[in-house]
Amino acid sequence: MNLVNLELAAKAYHERVLLDHVSLGVAAGQRIGVVGRNGTGKTTLLAALAGTQNLDSGRATRARDITIGYLPQAESLAGSVSEIVLGGLAEHEWAADPRSRSVVEALLGGIDLTADAGQLSGGERRRTALAALLRRSYDLLLLDEPTNHLDVEAISWLAGYLRQYARSYVIVTHDRWFLDAVTELTWELADGQVHVYDGGYSAYVLAKAERARIAAAADQRRRNLMRKELAWLRRGPPARTSKPKFRIEAATALIADEPPARDGVELARLAAARLGKTVLELDDVCVSAGEKSLLRHVTWQLGPGDRVGLVGVNGTGKTTLLRLLSGDLPVPETGPVTTTGVVVRGSTVRLGYLTQQPPAVEEDLRVLEAAERVRGSAVIGRRELSASQLLERLGLRGDRQWARVGDLSGGERRRLQLLLILLAEPNVLLLDEPTNDLDIETLTELEDLLDGWPGSVVVVSHDRYFIERVTDHVLGLADEQLAFLPGGIDEYLTIRERAVRAGGFPQAGGLPQAGGSSQAGGSAQAGGSAQAGGSRQAWAGQGPTGRQDASGRPSAAQQRAGQKELTRLERQIARLTEDEARLAADLTGHASDYARLIELGQQLRALQAERSALEERWLTVAEELGG
């Protein structure tokens, strides 16, 4: 039974069409993730399902007596935290309920339950609204960016909570790990339409890649039509006198194993050449903000080419550590920052520091003008990209490059901030929550840019997918110490879970201290990668046999044998073409079944390889007959 339906739903803002006569439904038990570029209408789609968004045309219908829980991006809260989340229940009442106790412990830690919502920070208000929603039961949950302002530990808890307690939900999020963990169906919103894929984010990427490969194969087939026309024309006398040679590679587009995202050895070599031996070092460093101690006797070294992810609970000092490394320690509200110990920055270090707050840029400047004031181009890896090309890759395309900086959205300002840093060509990047306000496509482009960037990187992020994708090592920050985590974020979460149960965060014997370089070994990644594409397929058949006459033309016997072979080849090619058409129809009918798509794609590639080999053989025989 469908809980909610949209029928021919249409919605536009000015000239931008967000929903273009969309019809879809959410059935009981479905767990759906929504992806798409910023500005495509994901929030509008969710609000239409919730009934808070008026449509230009079409309608939204809901099952009778259905209960819907909706978390919008902008919360409207009134009253104390306890009243909003717990409905005024006494502590012994809500604490006796395991579900309520889990919500309060995971989301409201550090928040005064008696505080008025108007006194909370933006992150605290967000967590309060999410806690109020999750403590109750609904037939359908509609969650718009529920992981905002949550650390990696809380995000992991939320994934487990939804799997255990939520019946049906639709979630808009850019957190790809979270999508994989909690969703079983993916809606992609693009150009006003919703495209449906089975599975979570990984399955969605696989199915989309297979569709793209099939489209590329179809395009290759169209390009081959000209070659086939030329082959047929060679039967005429004018063509036989020119004796053109037709030798082509079989057009088989294979999905092969991808090589490693980064060539770690090459990047480390380039980084060492740019940075030398000394990059950033901490020696017995202590940092406190007012009366709160953040770092205590920390010794650590960032080497050339190291890529480090930094995780920890909110408030443990991750941003303070980045500011310490950059030399930019402000005076916080809690009091002046005091430091002891030694911070060393190599003489060749050029820092690029992405803060959580966008820098001041002249509001009247055009986006491209602001970029070109820094530099007209930048070298990323071995490629030189213009400012305009970098803007394009980070999602600021076409007319948006000529928009006023003052007219940019928050996400667009974040992209511009990233671009200005990359254009300065730093050799050390400090990235504080780089994934904020970026959609999945832009995150993928940023990851690709960082793959070819030779230098050292320190990333603070709650986006687990991004950390695991762009860094090689993970450090945990807790109890004023840095700890090297060979097992990455999984190890961090396991240790945190044990520590919470024990009432603290373990030191020696739990998390090893992160002394020395963060680089764990310097060997190259073992194993090569499969070469993309297929090798040229050989054809075992032989040409017409027998001696040619003195003029070089085939004998009558050769011509008869050749014509018979041409006829046979044409029949086989026609049969394979019909088989390809049937497979193409099957592919269209199974567009949302990625497993079936892969199976059909393999069959299609085999047919295409066989047909290409037959066509090449036909060309060879036709050429010999025309000799």
N, C-alpha and C positions, 0 to 999 in steps of 0.2 A: 504494500500500500504506500502510495506517495503521501508524504507529510505536507509538502509544499510544492506547488507547480507555478511556473511562469509560462504564459501563453502569448506568443508573439509580442513579447515585451520589447519596447523601444524607449530609449532615453538618449538625449543629446544635450550637450552644453555648448551654446553658441554654434560653431561649425563642426565641433568634434562629436562624432557619433560614438557613444559608449556601448549601447545595446541596440543591435539592429534586428528587431523582430526575432528575439531569442525565445525558444520554447525548450524547457527542460523541467525536471522534477527531482526531488530528493526523497528517496524511498526509506522506509524504516530500516535501520541497521546499517545504512551507508555511511562511510567515513571518507569524506571528500576534501582534497586540497585544491586551492585555486591559485594558479600562477599566471604571470603576465607582466609586461612592462609597466612601470609606473605611469599612471594617467590613462590606462586602457579601460578602467571602469570596474576594477575588482571590488572596491568599496561600495560602488553603486549597485553592483550585482548582489552583494551580501545584504545591503539595506533594502533592496527590492524583495528579497526573500523574507526579510524580517518584517516587512510591511511599513517601514519608516520612510521609504523613498517613493514619491509619486512618479508614475510612469507617464510618458508622453502619449503612449498608446499601448494596447495589450492589457493584460491583467495578471495579478498574482492571486492564487487561491490556496487555502489551507484546509487541512482535514479538521473536522469538527472536534472541539475540546482539546486540540493540540496545545501543548505548552512549549514555548520557544524562549530560550535564553540567548540574549544578544549582547555581545561585547563590541561596542563601536570604538573607533580610534579616539574619539573625544568623550571623556567620561563626564557625567553630570551627577555629582555626589553632594549630599547634604546630611549633616549630622556627624556624630562621632564614628570612629572606625568600628567600634564594638556594635553600635546600632546598625550600621550599614551591612556589616558582614554577619554578625551573630544575632541580629534582631533583639538585642538587649538581654540575651540569655546570661545567667550567672556562669561564672567560670566552671563550677563543678558540673553544670548541665552540658555545656558544649564540649568540655574536655573529656566527658565520659563517652562521647561519640568518636570512634576512630577516624571517621571520614573528616569531621570538622577539625579534629585535633591535627590531622595531617595537613589540611589546608592552611591553618593558622601558623603552624611551625614552618612550613615551606615558603609561604608568601608574605607573612607579616612579621617575620623575625626582625627585631630592631625598630619596629613601629609601635608607638604608644597607642594601645587600644582605646584609651580615653581621649586621644587627640581629636580635634575637630578636623573634618576633611579639608576645610579651607586653609588649614595650616600646613598641609602636607606638601612635599615636593611633587614634581610631575611623575617621577618613578614610583613614589609611595602611593599616589592616587591611582596609578595604573594597577599596581599590585592589589590595592584594596578593592577596586572594581572587579578584578578577576577572581579574587577570593570570594566576594559576595556571590558571584555567579556560580562558582564551582561547588559551594557548600550546599546548593539546592539541586534538586533533580528536575530534568526537563526531557521532553520527548526529542527535542532537537536543539543543539547548540550551534550558534553562528558566531564565530570568533574572528575578529579583524585584528591581525598582528598581535596574538596573545603573548608572544615571547619578548616583546619590547620591554626593556628595563629588567629583564630576568638574567641572572648569571647562568653559567653553563650547568651548574648543579640544579638550579630551580627548573631549567628547561628540561633536564632529564627527568626530574620528578613529575613535571606536568605531562610529559609523554606517558609515563607509567600510569598516572592518575586517569587520564582520558581513556586509555586502553581498558582500565579496570572498571570505571564507573559510567562513562558516557555511552549512551545508546546510539545516537546518530549525531553527526556534526558536519559542518562545512567550515573550513579554516582558510583564511587568507594569510599567508606568511611568505617571507623570503628566506626563511631558515630551512635549508635543504635537508639537513640531518633530521630535523623535526618532522618534515613532510614524510620522509622515508619511515620514520618510527611510528607515525600515527595514522597515516592515510592508506586507503586501499583503492582509491579512484582519484584521478587528476583531471581537473577542468583547466584548460588553457584558454584565456580570454585574449583575443587578438582581432583587430579590425571589426569590432562589434559582434563577433561570433564566439561561441563557446565550443571548443573541440575537446572531446572526451577520450581519455586514455585509461586503460586498466592499470592498476598498481600505483605505488607511490612515486617519489621523484625519480629514483633510479630507473624504474620501469618506463616512466614517461620519457626520459632522455633516450633510452634504448629504442623505444617505439618511434620517437620523432626522428632519430638518426636513420632508422630503417626506411621511414617514409622519404626522407631526403635522398637516401641512396637510390630508392626506386625512381624518384623523380629525375635524378641525374642519369640513371640508366635509360629512362624514356627519352630524355633530351639527346643522349648519345645516339639512340636509335634514330631519331629524326635527322641528326647530322649524317648518319650513314646512308640515308636515302639518296643523297647526291652521288655517293660512290656507287650505289647500285644502279642508278640511272646511267652513269658513265659506262658501267659494265654492259648494260643492254645496248647502248649506242655503239659499242665496239663491234657489234655484229654487222654493222653497215660497212660497206667498202671504204668510205672516207676515213673511218677511224682506224682501219687495219693498216693503212700506210704509215701512220705515225708511230706505231709500236710503243705506246706508253707503258710503263711498268707499274703495276698495282701490287704493292706489298704493304700490308697494314698489320698493326697489332690487333689481336682479338679484343673487342670492347667488353671486358668483364670487370665490373666494378665490385670489388670484394670488400667486405668489412673485415679487416685483419686486426690482429692485436696491435694496439697502439704502443709506441715506444714510451719510455718514461717521460713524464711531463717536462722534466728539466734534465739537462746534462750536467749533473752535479759536479763532476770532475772539471769540465771546461769552465763552468761558472766560478768554481772555487779558484781556478788558475787566474781567470780574469780579475776576480775580486782581489786576490793577493797582489796582482800587478798594480791595481789602482790604490790599494790601501796599505800595503806593507804588512808587517807583522802585528803592529799594535792598532787596535780599533777602539774599543771601549773597555775599560777595566774598573772594577770596584774593589777596593782593598780595605777591609775592616770598617765598612761604612755603617753608620747609624743615622737614622732620620726620624724626627718626631715633629708633629704638627700640634703646637700647643702642648697639652698634657698627654696626647695620644702618641704612642710609639708605633712607627710604621715599619722601619727596618732596623735590625739589631745585629751588628757585627757581620755584615754580609760581604763575602769575597766572591767575585765572579768575573769572568772574562768573556767578552764577545769577540770571536775571531773573524778573520776575513772570509766572507762567503757564508757565515753562519746564518741560518734562518730559524728563528726562535719564536714560539708561541708562548704567551704568558697568560695563565688562567688563575682565578682566585675569586673568592666571595667579594661582592660589592663592599667597598670601604676598606679593603686590606692594603691599599696603597699602590695599585698597579699604575694608575696615571701618575702618581707621585714619582714612581721609579722612572717612567719615561721622561718626566720633566727633569729629574736629577741627571739622567744620561744626556739630555739636551742642554743642560745648563740653565734651564728656565724654571726656577722654583718660585712660584708666587707666594704671597701671604694669604693663607686661607682664612675662612671665618673662625676656625677653631684656634687661631693664634699664629704667631710667626713660626716658620719652619727652621729648625736647627739641624745641622749636619755635622758629623765628625767622620774621620777617615779620609781616604784619598780616592778621587775620581780622575781617571786618566783618559784623555781623548787623543788619539793619534794625530800627528801633525798633518796628515793628508786627508783626514776625515772631513767630508762635506755632508752635513746632516740635512735630511729632509724629514720634517716633523709634522705629521698629520694630527692635529688636535681635534677634540670633539666640537670645538667652536670654530666656525668658518672665519677666516681672516678678513680684515677690512679691505674691500675692493671698491673702487669708485663706482657708485651706483649707475652713473650715466654712461659708462663705458659699454661698448658692445662686447659680447663674450669672447669673440675671436680677437678683438683688440686687446682685451685684458690678458689673454694668453700670450699674444705675440710681444707684449711689453716685457715678458720674462725671457722668451726666446722663440724664434720662429720654428724650430724643430728640435727634436731630441733623439739621441741614439739609444734604442732599447735593444740590448743584445748586440747583434751585428746589423740591425736594420735602423735606418734613419727615418723617422716619422715626422711629418709636419705637424704644427699645432692643430691644424684643421683635421688631419687624419686621427690624431689622438682624441680630439673632441668627438669625432664620429664614433670611435671605438668605445668611448665612455658614455655613449647614448645621447650626446648633444649634436643632433643632425640637422642638416638643411638650414631652415630659417632660424632655428634655435641658436645657431652660432652668431646670428646678428641681432639677437634679443638683447635688451638692456640687462645688465647684471642685476639691477634693482627689481626686474620683473621675473627673476628666476624663482622657482619653487625651492623648498628646502633640499630635496633630493638633487636638483640641478646644481645648486650651490655646492653641495658635497662633491659632485663630479668635477666642478670647476676647481675646487680646492685641491683635489687629487692631481688634476692636470697641471696646475701651477707648480706643484712640488716636483712632478716628474720632469717637467720642462727645465727645471733648474739643474737637472742631471746630478743629483746627490749620489754618494756611494754608500751611505748608510741611511736606511729608512726606519723611522719610528712611527708606527701606525696605531693610533688610539681609536678603537672601534671603527675601522674603515668601512664596515658593511652597513652602518647606519644609513637609512634612507635610500639604499641602492636596491634595485630589483635584481632578479636572478640573472637576466641576460647581461646586465652591466657588471655584476659580480664575476660572471664567467669571463668577460672581456678583461677585467682587471687581473684576474688570476692568470690569464694568458700573457698579459703584459709583464707580470712579475716573473713568469717562467723564464723569460729571456733577459731579465734584469740582473747584471752582475754586481753584487754588493752584499752587504749584511743587512738583515731585516729583523726587527723585533715587533711583534704584533700582539696587541691587547685586544681580545675580542671574545664575545660570548657566542659567536657563530662557530659552532663546532666543525661544520663542514669546511669553512674557510680556513680555519687553523690547520686542520689536517691536510688540506689541499696545498697550501702555500708555504708551510714550514716543515722543517725536518726534525725538530726537537721541541719538547714542551717542558716549561718550567711552571711549577706551582708556587704561588705566594700565599703564605699563611703563617700565623704566629710569628710575624716579623722576619721570616726566613724565606729564602729561595730554595726550592728543591727540584732537582733534576728528575724527570719522570720518564724512564725508558719506555714504559707502556703507554705513554701519551695520556689523553683525556680519560680513557677507560680506567687507567690506573689511578688517576686523580680522583675520579668519582668513587672508586672502590675504597680508597683510603679515607676520603671524606665521610663516606657512609659508616665505616668502622669508627672513625673519630667522633662523629656525632653520637653514635650509640654509647661510646665510652666517655663522652662529655668533654672532649677537647680535640685538638689537632696534633697528631703525633710528631715528634721530632726525630732524633736519631733512632734508628731501628724501624721507623715507619717510613718517612720520606728522607732520602739521603740529601745532605746539603749540597748545593750546586757550586762547589768550588771549582776553579779552573775554567777552561774553555767549555762552552756548551756543546761543542762538536763531539759527537759520539763516534769516534773512528773516522778514518779518512779514506777508506777504500772506495773504489767505484762500485756502483750498483752492479750486482752480478747478473749475468745473462744478457743476451742481446734481444732485439725485438724483431718480430716478424715483419717482413717487408710488405708495405701496403701495396695493394694491387696484385694482379696475377701475372705469372710469366707467360710468354707467348706460347700458345698451344700449337704443338706440331701436328701436322696431318699426315697419316700413314700412307695414304693412297699414292699411286704413281700415275704419271701422265700417259698419254697414248704412246704405245710402243710401235716400233717398225722404222724402217729407213725412209728418210725424206728424199724427194726427187732432187735433181740438180738445181732447180730454181730455189730450193729451200722450203718449198711449200709441202705440207703433209701429203702423204699418199692418200689414195682413195680409201684404203682400209683404215688408215689413221683417222681420216675425217669421219668415217662411219662410226668408229669406236668412240671418237671424241664427242660426236653429236649424241650418241646413246648415253654417254656419261653425263653430258650437260642436262639432258632430259631427266635422268635419274636424280641429279643434284637439285634441279628446280623443283621436282616433286617433294623431295625431302625438306627443302627450304620452305616451301609453301605449307607443309604439314607442321613444321616447327613454328612458323609464324602464327598459325591457328592456335597451337598449344599456348604460345605466349599470350595471345589475346584472352584465352580462357583463364590463364593464371592472373592476368591483370585484373579481370573481373573479380576473381576470388580475393585478390589483395584489397580491392575496394570494399568488398563485403565483410572483410575481417579487419577493418581499419583500426579498431580499438583493442584487438586481441594481439598483443605484442609477441606472444609465443608463437601463435599461428603465422604472424607476419614474418618472423625469422625463418620458419620452415618453408613458407611459400617463396620467400626471397631466395633461399638456397636453390630451390627448384628452378626459379626464374634464371638465376645466374648460370646454372648448368645448361639450360636451354639456349641462352644467349651465347655461351661459349661454343656450343655445338653448331649453332647456326652461323656464327662468325667463321668457324673453321670450314664449313661447307661453302660459304660465299667466297672465301679466299681460294678454295680449291676450284670453284667455278671460274673465277677470274684467271687462274693459272691455265686451265684447260682452254678457255676462250682465247687467251693470248696466243697459245700454241697453235690453235686452229687458224688464227688470223695471221700467223707468221708467213 
